């Protein structure tokens, strides 16, 4: 499991709807969003992914769009 990065935490706290959705999704789903953000190579990409995370949570999505999943997770689901 990935730790929640400070910049993503700040964005979630600033968006009540996204934060409520974040607290409602599973830890595995949260990990997918965090891994997606952490996987960005450029600062611009990371910032865009953080913005999209909030937008997707606002829209009711429970997993990042177009993300194959955390490559760090064991295939057993852990």
Buried (B, 14 or more C-beta within 10 A) or exposed (E): EBEBBEEBBEBBEEBEEBBEBBEEBEEBBBBBBBBBBBBBEEEEEBBEBBEBBBBBBBEEBBBBEEEEBBEEBEEEEE
